[in-house]
């Protein structure tokens, strides 16, 4: 079952809170990304910078002790200021299957939509990443938005060895 941010807060057994990341969360986000085994892992430095410079367009799920157990990072595209590009989504293995990724995505898009006027979401997904394909497909359905796919970066553009193509998912317009 997909949980909304309100659902997560309404069930004390989940004991999770969704908010903005801070610089002190950077190491935990790096660890969650590393342990996901599905994401391209960036340097730990990049997660620290992300938590500093893009906290307003990112979200973190915290357990009852305040420790990050999931995150979504994103930014508003400079050339398309009504589009949120979702960079990475990951949930700690022990917390998967609880609807946390969907709640993070819904909560972030609602917040960024209100603050920045975002009306569409983009992300890239490598073929075969069924969890992300399902997450963003279900997001489009929940928001009654169209979903378009096209290859954004073909394999040949990646200089650092074999890399699957990155397929761009465009979702929108989003219902208010």
OpenMM code with the backbone's topology and positions (N, CA, C; nanometers):
from openmm import Vec3, app, unit

residues = "UNK UNK UNK UNK UNK UNK UNK UNK UNK UNK UNK UNK UNK UNK UNK UNK UNK UNK UNK UNK UNK UNK UNK UNK UNK UNK UNK UNK UNK UNK UNK UNK UNK UNK UNK UNK UNK UNK UNK UNK UNK UNK UNK UNK UNK UNK UNK UNK UNK UNK UNK UNK UNK UNK UNK UNK UNK UNK UNK UNK UNK UNK UNK UNK UNK UNK UNK UNK UNK UNK UNK UNK UNK UNK UNK UNK UNK UNK UNK UNK UNK UNK UNK UNK UNK UNK UNK UNK UNK UNK UNK UNK UNK UNK UNK UNK UNK UNK UNK UNK UNK UNK UNK UNK UNK UNK UNK UNK UNK UNK UNK UNK UNK UNK UNK UNK UNK UNK UNK UNK UNK UNK UNK UNK UNK UNK UNK UNK UNK UNK UNK UNK UNK UNK UNK UNK UNK UNK UNK UNK UNK UNK UNK UNK UNK UNK UNK UNK UNK UNK UNK UNK UNK UNK UNK UNK UNK UNK UNK UNK UNK UNK UNK UNK UNK UNK UNK UNK UNK UNK UNK UNK UNK UNK UNK UNK".split()
positions = [
    Vec3(0.0838, -0.1177, 0.0000),
    Vec3(0.0000, 0.0000, 0.0000),
    Vec3(0.0885, 0.1242, 0.0000),
    Vec3(0.0507, 0.2196, -0.0793),
    Vec3(0.1268, 0.3432, -0.0872),
    Vec3(0.0795, 0.4367, 0.0220),
    Vec3(0.1720, 0.4858, 0.1001),
    Vec3(0.1395, 0.5757, 0.2101),
    Vec3(0.1684, 0.7192, 0.1707),
    Vec3(0.0790, 0.8066, 0.2092),
    Vec3(0.1045, 0.9491, 0.1891),
    Vec3(0.1805, 0.9997, 0.3108),
    Vec3(0.2377, 1.1196, 0.3027),
    Vec3(0.3039, 1.1736, 0.4213),
    Vec3(0.2109, 1.1777, 0.5416),
    Vec3(0.0823, 1.2078, 0.5185),
    Vec3(-0.0132, 1.2107, 0.6294),
    Vec3(-0.0321, 1.0709, 0.6877),
    Vec3(-0.0370, 0.9689, 0.6004),
    Vec3(-0.0510, 0.8310, 0.6482),
    Vec3(0.0677, 0.7914, 0.7348),
    Vec3(0.1890, 0.8291, 0.6929),
    Vec3(0.3075, 0.7942, 0.7701),
    Vec3(0.3014, 0.8570, 0.9089),
    Vec3(0.2549, 0.9806, 0.9166),
    Vec3(0.2485, 1.0485, 1.0459),
    Vec3(0.1315, 0.9984, 1.1292),
    Vec3(0.0253, 0.9467, 1.0637),
    Vec3(-0.0927, 0.9013, 1.1359),
    Vec3(-0.0727, 0.7648, 1.2010),
    Vec3(0.0245, 0.6880, 1.1558),
    Vec3(0.0485, 0.5552, 1.2116),
    Vec3(0.1743, 0.5579, 1.2964),
    Vec3(0.1585, 0.5622, 1.4287),
    Vec3(0.2756, 0.5733, 1.5142),
    Vec3(0.3740, 0.4578, 1.4994),
    Vec3(0.3275, 0.3399, 1.4545),
    Vec3(0.4209, 0.2288, 1.4390),
    Vec3(0.5238, 0.2592, 1.3312),
    Vec3(0.4879, 0.3436, 1.2361),
    Vec3(0.5858, 0.3829, 1.1346),
    Vec3(0.6868, 0.4790, 1.1936),
    Vec3(0.6403, 0.5662, 1.2821),
    Vec3(0.7281, 0.6591, 1.3545),
    Vec3(0.8256, 0.7300, 1.2611),
    Vec3(0.7765, 0.7726, 1.1450),
    Vec3(0.8623, 0.8394, 1.0483),
    Vec3(0.8171, 0.9826, 1.0280),
    Vec3(0.9142, 1.0675, 0.9986),
    Vec3(0.8873, 1.2072, 0.9704),
    Vec3(0.9578, 1.2423, 0.8402),
    Vec3(0.8906, 1.3192, 0.7552),
    Vec3(0.9504, 1.3634, 0.6295),
    Vec3(0.9789, 1.5121, 0.6400),
    Vec3(1.1034, 1.5496, 0.6132),
    Vec3(1.1397, 1.6914, 0.6128),
    Vec3(1.2554, 1.7165, 0.5176),
    Vec3(1.3116, 1.8363, 0.5258),
    Vec3(1.4243, 1.8733, 0.4399),
    Vec3(1.5535, 1.8146, 0.4963),
    Vec3(1.6446, 1.7756, 0.4090),
    Vec3(1.7736, 1.7274, 0.4594),
    Vec3(1.8601, 1.8438, 0.5073),
    Vec3(1.9544, 1.8123, 0.5930),
    Vec3(2.0549, 1.9094, 0.6362),
    Vec3(2.1920, 1.8508, 0.6033),
    Vec3(2.2945, 1.9340, 0.6107),
    Vec3(2.4304, 1.8890, 0.5778),
    Vec3(2.4690, 1.7668, 0.6611),
    Vec3(2.4251, 1.7620, 0.7847),
    Vec3(2.4608, 1.6480, 0.8700),
    Vec3(2.3982, 1.5171, 0.8224),
    Vec3(2.3036, 1.5230, 0.7276),
    Vec3(2.2426, 1.4021, 0.6713),
    Vec3(2.3207, 1.3469, 0.5520),
    Vec3(2.4165, 1.4241, 0.5003),
    Vec3(2.4863, 1.3849, 0.3784),
    Vec3(2.5479, 1.2471, 0.3842),
    Vec3(2.6136, 1.2127, 0.4920),
    Vec3(2.6783, 1.0812, 0.5032),
    Vec3(2.5753, 0.9685, 0.5016),
    Vec3(2.4634, 0.9890, 0.5683),
    Vec3(2.3592, 0.8860, 0.5703),
    Vec3(2.2973, 0.8685, 0.4322),
    Vec3(2.2756, 0.9778, 0.3598),
    Vec3(2.2215, 0.9675, 0.2246),
    Vec3(2.3184, 0.8922, 0.1340),
    Vec3(2.4476, 0.9219, 0.1484),
    Vec3(2.5484, 0.8504, 0.0710),
    Vec3(2.5423, 0.7008, 0.1009),
    Vec3(2.5322, 0.6647, 0.2287),
    Vec3(2.5258, 0.5235, 0.2683),
    Vec3(2.4013, 0.4557, 0.2120),
    Vec3(2.2872, 0.5216, 0.2214),
    Vec3(2.1625, 0.4635, 0.1693),
    Vec3(2.1741, 0.4432, 0.0184),
    Vec3(2.2291, 0.5419, -0.0519),
    Vec3(2.2485, 0.5293, -0.1972),
    Vec3(2.3428, 0.4134, -0.2282),
    Vec3(2.4541, 0.4060, -0.1552),
    Vec3(2.5523, 0.2985, -0.1768),
    Vec3(2.4882, 0.1621, -0.1555),
    Vec3(2.4140, 0.1485, -0.0476),
    Vec3(2.3559, 0.0198, -0.0124),
    Vec3(2.2389, -0.0190, -0.1019),
    Vec3(2.1836, 0.0762, -0.1762),
    Vec3(2.0696, 0.0457, -0.2637),
    Vec3(2.1090, -0.0494, -0.3758),
    Vec3(2.2331, -0.0449, -0.4171),
    Vec3(2.2868, -0.1266, -0.5266),
    Vec3(2.2144, -0.1015, -0.6591),
    Vec3(2.1301, 0.0025, -0.6646),
    Vec3(2.0584, 0.0343, -0.7876),
    Vec3(2.0969, 0.1715, -0.8420),
    Vec3(2.1423, 0.2599, -0.7548),
    Vec3(2.1744, 0.3966, -0.7958),
    Vec3(2.3196, 0.4094, -0.8379),
    Vec3(2.3447, 0.5054, -0.9258),
    Vec3(2.4828, 0.5450, -0.9512),
    Vec3(2.5288, 0.6174, -0.8256),
    Vec3(2.6349, 0.5703, -0.7646),
    Vec3(2.6827, 0.6303, -0.6408),
    Vec3(2.7724, 0.7491, -0.6719),
    Vec3(2.7355, 0.8631, -0.6187),
    Vec3(2.8168, 0.9833, -0.6313),
    Vec3(2.9147, 0.9880, -0.5144),
    Vec3(3.0071, 1.0815, -0.5162),
    Vec3(3.1019, 1.0943, -0.4057),
    Vec3(3.0285, 1.1378, -0.2797),
    Vec3(3.0848, 1.1059, -0.1649),
    Vec3(3.0234, 1.1497, -0.0386),
    Vec3(3.0168, 1.3022, -0.0336),
    Vec3(3.1155, 1.3667, -0.0911),
    Vec3(3.1191, 1.5129, -0.0980),
    Vec3(2.9954, 1.5668, -0.1699),
    Vec3(2.9539, 1.5001, -0.2778),
    Vec3(2.8390, 1.5499, -0.3533),
    Vec3(2.7107, 1.5429, -0.2711),
    Vec3(2.6973, 1.4416, -0.1846),
    Vec3(2.5775, 1.4332, -0.1002),
    Vec3(2.5779, 1.5441, 0.0056),
    Vec3(2.6960, 1.5784, 0.0560),
    Vec3(2.7053, 1.6912, 0.1492),
    Vec3(2.6635, 1.8208, 0.0800),
    Vec3(2.7161, 1.8438, -0.0399),
    Vec3(2.6781, 1.9635, -0.1147),
    Vec3(2.5292, 1.9641, -0.1467),
    Vec3(2.4779, 1.8481, -0.1862),
    Vec3(2.3359, 1.8400, -0.2206),
    Vec3(2.2505, 1.8802, -0.1009),
    Vec3(2.2859, 1.8308, 0.0174),
    Vec3(2.2089, 1.8628, 0.1381),
    Vec3(2.2216, 2.0101, 0.1769),
    Vec3(2.3264, 2.0734, 0.1332),
    Vec3(2.3428, 2.2164, 0.1588),
    Vec3(2.2717, 2.3001, 0.0528),
    Vec3(2.2980, 2.2719, -0.0743),
    Vec3(2.2537, 2.3598, -0.1825),
    Vec3(2.1167, 2.3274, -0.2401),
    Vec3(2.0696, 2.2053, -0.2237),
    Vec3(1.9412, 2.1666, -0.2812),
    Vec3(1.8450, 2.1085, -0.1773),
    Vec3(1.8611, 2.1457, -0.0522),
    Vec3(1.7716, 2.0971, 0.0536),
    Vec3(1.6272, 2.1389, 0.0283),
    Vec3(1.6068, 2.2558, -0.0299),
    Vec3(1.4713, 2.3063, -0.0536),
    Vec3(1.3966, 2.2228, -0.1570),
    Vec3(1.4695, 2.1500, -0.2402),
    Vec3(1.4057, 2.0688, -0.3435),
    Vec3(1.4357, 1.9201, -0.3237),
    Vec3(1.4621, 1.8829, -0.1994),
    Vec3(1.4883, 1.7444, -0.1631),
    Vec3(1.4119, 1.7121, -0.0352),
    Vec3(1.4031, 1.5838, -0.0029),
    Vec3(1.3324, 1.5429, 0.1188),
    Vec3(1.4015, 1.4206, 0.1776),
    Vec3(1.3869, 1.4066, 0.3085),
    Vec3(1.4430, 1.2928, 0.3796),
    Vec3(1.3357, 1.2370, 0.4731),
    Vec3(1.3302, 1.1034, 0.4841),
    Vec3(1.2428, 1.0365, 0.5811),
    Vec3(1.3293, 0.9979, 0.6997),
    Vec3(1.2820, 1.0317, 0.8199),
    Vec3(1.3564, 1.0036, 0.9424),
    Vec3(1.2804, 0.9052, 1.0311),
    Vec3(1.3566, 0.8176, 1.0962),
    Vec3(1.2963, 0.7257, 1.1917),
    Vec3(1.2701, 0.7982, 1.3233),
    Vec3(1.2236, 0.7266, 1.4220),
    Vec3(1.1905, 0.7862, 1.5509),
    Vec3(1.3078, 0.8502, 1.6230),
    Vec3(1.4296, 0.8112, 1.5880),
    Vec3(1.5492, 0.8712, 1.6475),
    Vec3(1.6002, 0.9898, 1.5664),
    Vec3(1.5311, 1.0193, 1.4540),
    Vec3(1.5728, 1.1301, 1.3689),
    Vec3(1.6757, 1.0925, 1.2642),
    Vec3(1.7056, 0.9628, 1.2521),
    Vec3(1.8049, 0.9170, 1.1543),
    Vec3(1.7411, 0.9000, 1.0166),
    Vec3(1.8092, 0.9428, 0.9108),
    Vec3(1.7548, 0.9248, 0.7755),
    Vec3(1.7426, 0.7769, 0.7388),
    Vec3(1.6257, 0.7413, 0.6832),
    Vec3(1.6027, 0.6046, 0.6361),
    Vec3(1.5608, 0.6036, 0.4892),
    Vec3(1.5480, 0.7210, 0.4301),
    Vec3(1.5138, 0.7318, 0.2897),
    Vec3(1.5271, 0.8760, 0.2452),
    Vec3(1.5393, 0.8947, 0.1141),
    Vec3(1.5521, 1.0311, 0.0641),
    Vec3(1.5106, 1.0400, -0.0808),
    Vec3(1.4801, 1.1604, -0.1214),
    Vec3(1.4630, 1.1944, -0.2622),
    Vec3(1.5355, 1.3270, -0.2835),
    Vec3(1.6208, 1.3318, -0.3846),
    Vec3(1.6914, 1.4556, -0.4168),
    Vec3(1.6418, 1.5063, -0.5513),
    Vec3(1.6342, 1.6371, -0.5626),
    Vec3(1.5880, 1.6954, -0.6867),
    Vec3(1.6272, 1.8410, -0.6975),
    Vec3(1.5961, 1.8989, -0.8113),
    Vec3(1.6190, 2.0414, -0.8319),
    Vec3(1.5198, 2.0926, -0.9350),
    Vec3(1.4930, 2.2219, -0.9285),
    Vec3(1.4089, 2.2863, -1.0277),
    Vec3(1.4980, 2.3183, -1.1469),
    Vec3(1.4559, 2.2759, -1.2655),
    Vec3(1.5382, 2.2962, -1.3845),
    Vec3(1.5492, 2.4448, -1.4167),
    Vec3(1.6706, 2.4964, -1.4317),
    Vec3(1.6883, 2.6389, -1.4605),
    Vec3(1.6184, 2.6844, -1.5883),
    Vec3(1.6189, 2.5996, -1.6914),
    Vec3(1.5567, 2.6391, -1.8174),
    Vec3(1.4081, 2.6042, -1.8243),
    Vec3(1.3584, 2.5337, -1.7233),
    Vec3(1.2163, 2.4995, -1.7132),
    Vec3(1.1759, 2.5128, -1.5665),
    Vec3(1.1539, 2.6347, -1.5187),
    Vec3(1.1337, 2.6585, -1.3759),
    Vec3(1.0060, 2.5990, -1.3165),
    Vec3(0.9225, 2.5381, -1.3981),
    Vec3(0.8034, 2.4703, -1.3451),
    Vec3(0.8215, 2.3182, -1.3454),
    Vec3(0.9469, 2.2738, -1.3676),
    Vec3(0.9776, 2.1307, -1.3723),
    Vec3(1.0758, 2.0937, -1.2616),
    Vec3(1.0360, 1.9958, -1.1823),
    Vec3(1.1243, 1.9383, -1.0802),
    Vec3(1.1909, 1.8158, -1.1400),
    Vec3(1.3240, 1.8167, -1.1441),
    Vec3(1.3992, 1.6990, -1.1878),
    Vec3(1.4333, 1.6189, -1.0620),
    Vec3(1.3856, 1.4971, -1.0544),
    Vec3(1.4168, 1.4096, -0.9412),
    Vec3(1.5439, 1.3346, -0.9762),
    Vec3(1.6473, 1.3584, -0.8955),
    Vec3(1.7790, 1.3021, -0.9211),
    Vec3(1.7898, 1.1590, -0.8693),
    Vec3(1.7638, 1.1386, -0.7417),
    Vec3(1.7733, 1.0050, -0.6832),
    Vec3(1.6637, 0.9846, -0.5793),
    Vec3(1.6187, 0.8600, -0.5689),
    Vec3(1.5243, 0.8174, -0.4652),
    Vec3(1.5797, 0.6874, -0.4089),
    Vec3(1.5896, 0.6787, -0.2772),
    Vec3(1.6366, 0.5545, -0.2147),
    Vec3(1.5791, 0.5413, -0.0747),
    Vec3(1.5549, 0.4179, -0.0349),
    Vec3(1.5056, 0.3864, 0.0995),
    Vec3(1.5936, 0.2755, 0.1552),
    Vec3(1.6330, 0.2910, 0.2808),
    Vec3(1.7118, 0.1893, 0.3495),
    Vec3(1.6404, 0.0546, 0.3400),
    Vec3(1.7173, -0.0501, 0.3169),
    Vec3(1.6622, -0.1836, 0.2962),
    Vec3(1.5644, -0.2245, 0.4064),
    Vec3(1.5939, -0.1932, 0.5308),
    Vec3(1.5082, -0.2335, 0.6428),
    Vec3(1.3727, -0.1640, 0.6411),
    Vec3(1.3574, -0.0585, 0.5620),
    Vec3(1.2334, 0.0198, 0.5587),
    Vec3(1.1587, 0.0072, 0.4267),
    Vec3(1.2067, -0.0747, 0.3351),
    Vec3(1.1409, -0.0880, 0.2049),
    Vec3(1.0070, -0.1600, 0.2185),
    Vec3(0.9196, -0.1345, 0.1226),
    Vec3(0.7895, -0.2005, 0.1202),
    Vec3(0.6851, -0.1336, 0.2072),
    Vec3(0.7130, -0.0152, 0.2585),
    Vec3(0.6195, 0.0567, 0.3458),
    Vec3(0.5596, 0.1804, 0.2794),
    Vec3(0.5891, 0.2019, 0.1525),
    Vec3(0.5354, 0.3191, 0.0839),
    Vec3(0.6135, 0.4466, 0.1109),
    Vec3(0.7342, 0.4329, 0.1643),
    Vec3(0.8128, 0.5512, 0.2007),
    Vec3(0.8579, 0.6287, 0.0779),
    Vec3(0.9026, 0.5592, -0.0259),
    Vec3(0.9474, 0.6292, -0.1467),
    Vec3(0.8327, 0.7096, -0.2072),
    Vec3(0.7135, 0.6516, -0.2131),
    Vec3(0.5976, 0.7231, -0.2676),
    Vec3(0.5614, 0.8423, -0.1806),
    Vec3(0.5666, 0.8249, -0.0488),
    Vec3(0.5350, 0.9357, 0.0422),
    Vec3(0.6373, 1.0481, 0.0292),
    Vec3(0.7639, 1.0110, 0.0161),
    Vec3(0.8683, 1.1116, -0.0048),
    Vec3(0.8445, 1.1895, -0.1335),
    Vec3(0.8163, 1.1175, -0.2415),
    Vec3(0.7953, 1.1812, -0.3708),
    Vec3(0.6712, 1.2708, -0.3690),
    Vec3(0.5605, 1.2195, -0.3163),
    Vec3(0.4375, 1.2990, -0.3084),
    Vec3(0.4581, 1.4226, -0.2216),
    Vec3(0.5213, 1.4050, -0.1069),
    Vec3(0.5443, 1.5175, -0.0167),
    Vec3(0.6349, 1.6224, -0.0768),
    Vec3(0.7410, 1.5779, -0.1425),
    Vec3(0.8335, 1.6724, -0.2042),
    Vec3(0.7654, 1.7498, -0.3162),
    Vec3(0.6945, 1.6805, -0.4029),
    Vec3(0.6291, 1.7482, -0.5151),
    Vec3(0.5231, 1.8458, -0.4646),
    Vec3(0.4505, 1.8092, -0.3611),
    Vec3(0.3514, 1.9020, -0.3041),
    Vec3(0.4210, 2.0268, -0.2500),
    Vec3(0.5295, 2.0082, -0.1760),
    Vec3(0.6013, 2.1223, -0.1178),
    Vec3(0.6623, 2.2106, -0.2260),
    Vec3(0.7333, 2.1488, -0.3205),
    Vec3(0.7998, 2.2259, -0.4257),
    Vec3(0.6966, 2.2881, -0.5200),
    Vec3(0.5853, 2.2189, -0.5396),
    Vec3(0.4786, 2.2773, -0.6212),
    Vec3(0.4254, 2.4050, -0.5590),
    Vec3(0.4062, 2.4014, -0.4270),
    Vec3(0.3575, 2.5198, -0.3574),
    Vec3(0.4591, 2.6325, -0.3518),
    Vec3(0.5846, 2.5983, -0.3315),
    Vec3(0.6882, 2.7007, -0.3159),
    Vec3(0.7403, 2.7546, -0.4481),
    Vec3(0.7438, 2.6705, -0.5521),
    Vec3(0.8055, 2.7097, -0.6788),
    Vec3(0.7082, 2.7093, -0.7969),
    Vec3(0.5858, 2.6643, -0.7756),
    Vec3(0.4912, 2.6573, -0.8864),
    Vec3(0.5180, 2.5439, -0.9835),
    Vec3(0.5836, 2.4385, -0.9373),
    Vec3(0.6159, 2.3239, -1.0223),
    Vec3(0.4876, 2.2552, -1.0676),
    Vec3(0.4802, 2.2263, -1.1981),
    Vec3(0.3643, 2.1581, -1.2546),
    Vec3(0.3995, 2.0282, -1.3264),
    Vec3(0.5294, 1.9939, -1.3307),
    Vec3(0.5695, 1.8677, -1.3916),
    Vec3(0.6936, 1.8127, -1.3227),
    Vec3(0.7127, 1.6833, -1.3394),
    Vec3(0.8257, 1.6126, -1.2797),
    Vec3(0.8988, 1.5386, -1.3910),
    Vec3(1.0308, 1.5399, -1.3838),
    Vec3(1.1136, 1.4585, -1.4725),
    Vec3(1.2083, 1.3757, -1.3873),
    Vec3(1.2432, 1.2612, -1.4390),
    Vec3(1.3465, 1.1778, -1.3796),
    Vec3(1.4038, 1.0911, -1.4899),
    Vec3(1.5181, 1.0303, -1.4652),
    Vec3(1.5700, 0.9313, -1.5593),
    Vec3(1.5801, 0.7979, -1.4865),
    Vec3(1.5523, 0.6930, -1.5629),
    Vec3(1.5538, 0.5572, -1.5080),
    Vec3(1.6231, 0.4671, -1.6094),
    Vec3(1.7127, 0.3829, -1.5610),
    Vec3(1.7754, 0.2860, -1.6508),
    Vec3(1.6793, 0.1700, -1.6739),
    Vec3(1.6767, 0.1163, -1.7949),
    Vec3(1.5891, 0.0023, -1.8235),
    Vec3(1.6170, -0.1120, -1.7256),
    Vec3(1.5104, -0.1723, -1.6780),
    Vec3(1.5237, -0.2835, -1.5844),
    Vec3(1.5141, -0.2432, -1.4387),
    Vec3(1.5126, -0.1129, -1.4089),
    Vec3(1.4956, -0.0683, -1.2708),
    Vec3(1.3452, -0.0639, -1.2431),
    Vec3(1.2891, -0.1829, -1.2194),
    Vec3(1.1438, -0.1946, -1.2076),
    Vec3(1.0876, -0.1201, -1.0878),
    Vec3(1.1627, -0.1113, -0.9784),
    Vec3(1.1122, -0.0385, -0.8616),
    Vec3(1.0889, 0.1085, -0.8965),
    Vec3(1.1839, 0.1703, -0.9650),
    Vec3(1.1675, 0.3109, -1.0041),
    Vec3(1.0600, 0.3260, -1.1108),
    Vec3(1.0558, 0.2331, -1.2055),
    Vec3(0.9519, 0.2390, -1.3085),
    Vec3(0.8135, 0.2350, -1.2445),
    Vec3(0.7949, 0.1481, -1.1466),
    Vec3(0.6659, 0.1375, -1.0762),
    Vec3(0.6378, 0.2624, -0.9936),
    Vec3(0.7400, 0.3125, -0.9232),
    Vec3(0.7228, 0.4306, -0.8392),
    Vec3(0.6725, 0.5486, -0.9213),
    Vec3(0.7384, 0.5772, -1.0328),
    Vec3(0.7013, 0.6943, -1.1116),
    Vec3(0.5755, 0.6703, -1.1947),
    Vec3(0.5509, 0.5464, -1.2367),
    Vec3(0.4252, 0.5146, -1.3045),
    Vec3(0.3067, 0.5339, -1.2114),
    Vec3(0.3196, 0.4848, -1.0885),
    Vec3(0.2127, 0.5008, -0.9894),
    Vec3(0.1949, 0.6476, -0.9505),
    Vec3(0.3051, 0.7225, -0.9439),
    Vec3(0.2967, 0.8657, -0.9143),
    Vec3(0.2124, 0.9359, -1.0213),
    Vec3(0.2398, 0.9072, -1.1485),
    Vec3(0.1631, 0.9686, -1.2573),
    Vec3(0.0153, 0.9328, -1.2453),
    Vec3(-0.0147, 0.8069, -1.2143),
    Vec3(-0.1542, 0.7649, -1.1979),
    Vec3(-0.2215, 0.8363, -1.0817),
    Vec3(-0.1533, 0.8444, -0.9665),
    Vec3(-0.2122, 0.9117, -0.8496),
    Vec3(-0.2431, 1.0579, -0.8778),
    Vec3(-0.1624, 1.1184, -0.9631),
    Vec3(-0.1784, 1.2611, -0.9913),
    Vec3(-0.2500, 1.2867, -1.1236),
    Vec3(-0.3073, 1.1793, -1.1806),
    Vec3(-0.3838, 1.1904, -1.3049),
    Vec3(-0.3069, 1.2704, -1.4101),
    Vec3(-0.1794, 1.2370, -1.4243),
    Vec3(-0.0905, 1.3091, -1.5159),
    Vec3(-0.0410, 1.2152, -1.6249),
    Vec3(-0.0115, 1.2711, -1.7396),
    Vec3(0.0434, 1.1888, -1.8472),
    Vec3(0.1891, 1.1553, -1.8172),
    Vec3(0.2344, 1.0462, -1.8752),
    Vec3(0.3718, 0.9999, -1.8580),
    Vec3(0.4289, 0.9710, -1.9960),
    Vec3(0.5363, 1.0411, -2.0296),
    Vec3(0.6054, 1.0195, -2.1562),
    Vec3(0.7459, 0.9691, -2.1260),
    Vec3(0.7958, 0.8811, -2.2135),
    Vec3(0.9300, 0.8261, -2.1976),
    Vec3(1.0078, 0.8424, -2.3271),
    Vec3(1.1369, 0.8745, -2.3137),
    Vec3(1.2275, 0.8774, -2.4288),
    Vec3(1.3701, 0.8651, -2.3766),
    Vec3(1.4582, 0.8091, -2.4571),
    Vec3(1.5972, 0.7974, -2.4156),
    Vec3(1.6581, 0.9376, -2.4122),
    Vec3(1.7113, 0.9748, -2.2983),
    Vec3(1.7754, 1.1050, -2.2832),
    Vec3(1.9251, 1.0935, -2.3111),
    Vec3(1.9879, 0.9947, -2.2479),
    Vec3(2.1312, 0.9739, -2.2646),
    Vec3(2.1567, 0.8292, -2.3087),
    Vec3(2.1896, 0.8087, -2.4367),
    Vec3(2.2186, 0.6723, -2.4817),
    Vec3(2.3527, 0.6231, -2.4249),
    Vec3(2.3694, 0.4945, -2.4247),
    Vec3(2.4889, 0.4302, -2.3707),
    Vec3(2.6181, 0.4929, -2.4223),
    Vec3(2.6239, 0.5253, -2.5483),
    Vec3(2.7474, 0.5754, -2.6106),
    Vec3(2.7955, 0.7076, -2.5514),
    Vec3(2.7115, 0.7816, -2.4821),
    Vec3(2.7529, 0.9104, -2.4252),
    Vec3(2.8288, 0.8967, -2.2933),
    Vec3(2.8232, 0.7803, -2.2303),
    Vec3(2.8885, 0.7612, -2.1010),
    Vec3(3.0350, 0.7231, -2.1204),
    Vec3(3.1279, 0.8070, -2.0745),
    Vec3(3.2701, 0.7829, -2.1000),
    Vec3(3.3370, 0.6855, -2.0033),
    Vec3(3.2698, 0.6500, -1.8943),
    Vec3(3.3360, 0.5737, -1.7880),
    Vec3(3.2987, 0.4261, -1.7862),
    Vec3(3.2871, 0.3664, -1.9018),
    Vec3(3.2604, 0.2235, -1.9062),
    Vec3(3.1161, 0.1950, -1.9404),
    Vec3(3.0808, 0.0689, -1.9357),
    Vec3(2.9451, 0.0322, -1.9748),
    Vec3(2.8419, 0.0954, -1.8796),
    Vec3(2.7429, 0.1567, -1.9378),
    Vec3(2.6348, 0.2183, -1.8620),
    Vec3(2.5083, 0.2035, -1.9449),
    Vec3(2.4015, 0.1591, -1.8819),
    Vec3(2.2743, 0.1496, -1.9520),
    Vec3(2.2272, 0.2886, -1.9913),
    Vec3(2.1432, 0.2976, -2.0939),
    Vec3(2.0897, 0.4283, -2.1296),
    Vec3(2.0039, 0.4828, -2.0153),
    Vec3(1.9926, 0.6134, -2.0092),
    Vec3(1.9045, 0.6777, -1.9116),
    Vec3(1.7794, 0.7227, -1.9862),
    Vec3(1.6654, 0.6686, -1.9450),
    Vec3(1.5371, 0.6994, -2.0078),
    Vec3(1.4708, 0.8116, -1.9288),
    Vec3(1.4361, 0.9189, -1.9992),
    Vec3(1.3705, 1.0331, -1.9378),
    Vec3(1.2215, 1.0026, -1.9224),
    Vec3(1.1717, 1.0212, -1.8010),
    Vec3(1.0292, 1.0114, -1.7714),
    Vec3(0.9793, 1.1535, -1.7483),
    Vec3(0.8828, 1.1970, -1.8282),
    Vec3(0.8194, 1.3293, -1.8116),
    Vec3(0.6774, 1.3068, -1.7614),
    Vec3(0.6463, 1.3673, -1.6479),
    Vec3(0.5149, 1.3493, -1.5883),
    Vec3(0.4504, 1.4861, -1.5708),
    Vec3(0.3317, 1.5023, -1.6275),
    Vec3(0.2621, 1.6295, -1.6102),
    Vec3(0.1611, 1.6511, -1.7208),
    Vec3(0.0833, 1.7543, -1.7114),
    Vec3(0.0802, 1.8463, -1.5991),
    Vec3(0.0181, 1.7803, -1.4764),
    Vec3(0.0633, 1.8257, -1.3591),
    Vec3(0.0140, 1.7714, -1.2333),
    Vec3(-0.1133, 1.8438, -1.1931),
    Vec3(-0.2049, 1.7680, -1.1352),
    Vec3(-0.3284, 1.8276, -1.0843),
    Vec3(-0.2976, 1.9051, -0.9582),
    Vec3(-0.3597, 2.0217, -0.9437),
    Vec3(-0.3333, 2.1017, -0.8217),
    Vec3(-0.3842, 2.0359, -0.6952),
] * unit.nanometer
topology = app.Topology()
chain = topology.addChain("A")
for resn in residues:
    res = topology.addResidue(resn, chain)
    for name in ("N", "CA", "C"):
        topology.addAtom(name, app.Element.getBySymbol(name[0]), res)
